Amino acid sequence: AEQMVESGGGSVQAGGSLRLSCAVSGFNFDAADWGYYRQAPGTKCEVVSTISSAGRTVYADSVKGRFTISRDNAKDTLYLQMNNLKPEDTAVYYCAADPRDPYGGRFSGTGRCAALAAWGQGTQVTVSS
């Protein structure tokens, strides 16, 4: 069965760091693109960062220079290193395969973050000022 186990969330002060991990099973991890979404209460689900099967990375403007996404194909694990955290980074973070428009296709209603949350995914990141 497909499963993603997320860890590494928590509470930090502004300027601090956290490292999210997403251990994956039941997927062809190596062949897939992966990414992280996030959603704070009252805001839209957004793509934070993606990494292709070839290792190409993309970042939202709001996290460029502060976050680093990486993958370990030997361990089927995705990582998001978050440095210099800001209060506006506070959200629930979700890892997902094939990251794309969070409101595209079958996610056009409530968004992909809600779908991932319903599946039991997500890790809370809280940054205090």
C-alpha positions in Angstrom: 0.0 0.0 0.0 1.1 3.5 -0.7 2.2 5.3 2.4 4.1 8.5 3.3 5.3 9.1 6.9 6.1 12.7 7.6 8.2 13.9 10.5 10.2 16.9 11.6 7.6 19.5 12.2 7.4 21.5 15.4 7.6 24.9 17.0 10.5 27.3 16.6 11.2 30.9 17.0 11.8 33.2 14.0 15.2 32.6 12.6 15.3 29.0 13.6 15.5 25.9 11.5 13.6 22.6 11.0 14.1 19.7 8.7 11.1 17.8 7.4 11.3 14.2 6.3 8.9 12.2 4.3 9.5 8.4 4.2 7.8 6.8 1.3 6.7 3.3 0.7 4.6 1.6 -2.0 5.6 4.1 -4.7 8.2 3.9 -7.4 10.0 6.7 -5.5 13.0 7.0 -7.8 10.9 7.6 -10.9 8.6 10.2 -9.5 8.7 13.9 -9.0 8.1 15.0 -5.4 7.3 18.1 -3.6 5.9 19.9 -0.5 2.7 21.8 -0.2 1.6 23.9 2.8 -1.6 25.5 4.0 -2.2 27.8 6.9 -5.7 28.4 8.3 -7.7 30.7 6.0 -5.2 30.6 3.2 -4.9 28.6 0.0 -2.9 25.5 -0.5 0.4 26.4 -2.1 3.4 24.5 -3.6 6.5 25.3 -1.5 9.1 23.3 -3.4 9.4 20.5 -5.9 12.2 18.1 -7.0 12.1 16.1 -10.2 13.2 12.6 -10.6 16.4 14.0 -12.2 17.0 16.2 -9.1 15.9 19.5 -10.6 14.5 21.8 -7.9 12.0 24.6 -7.9 11.0 26.9 -5.0 8.2 29.3 -4.3 9.6 32.9 -4.3 8.7 33.2 -0.6 11.1 30.5 0.4 14.0 30.9 -2.1 17.3 31.1 -0.4 15.9 29.7 2.9 14.5 26.3 2.1 16.3 23.3 0.4 14.5 20.3 -0.9 16.4 17.0 -1.4 15.8 13.4 -2.0 17.5 10.2 -1.0 16.5 7.5 -3.5 18.4 4.8 -1.6 16.1 5.5 1.4 12.9 6.5 -0.5 12.9 9.7 1.5 12.2 13.3 0.7 13.6 16.2 2.8 12.9 19.9 3.3 15.5 21.8 5.2 14.0 25.1 6.4 16.3 27.8 7.6 15.7 31.3 8.8 12.1 30.5 9.4 9.5 33.3 9.6 6.1 33.5 11.2 4.5 33.5 7.8 6.0 30.0 7.3 3.5 28.7 9.9 1.4 26.1 8.2 0.7 22.4 7.9 3.2 20.9 5.4 2.4 18.0 3.1 4.7 15.9 0.9 3.3 14.5 -2.3 4.2 12.8 -5.4 3.7 14.4 -8.8 3.4 17.9 -7.4 1.5 20.3 -9.6 -1.3 23.0 -9.4 -2.8 22.3 -5.9 -6.3 23.3 -7.4 -6.0 21.5 -10.7 -8.0 18.6 -12.0 -9.6 16.5 -9.3 -8.4 18.9 -6.6 -10.2 21.9 -8.0 -12.6 22.0 -5.1 -10.9 22.2 -1.8 -7.4 21.7 -3.0 -4.8 19.0 -2.7 -3.8 20.0 0.8 -7.3 19.1 2.0 -7.1 15.8 0.2 -3.7 15.0 1.7 -5.0 15.9 5.2 -8.0 13.6 4.7 -5.6 10.9 4.0 -3.9 11.5 7.3 -0.9 13.4 6.0 0.7 16.6 7.1 3.1 17.9 9.8 2.6 21.2 11.6 5.2 23.9 11.5 4.7 26.8 13.9 7.1 29.8 13.9 6.8 32.4 16.6 8.0 36.0 16.4 
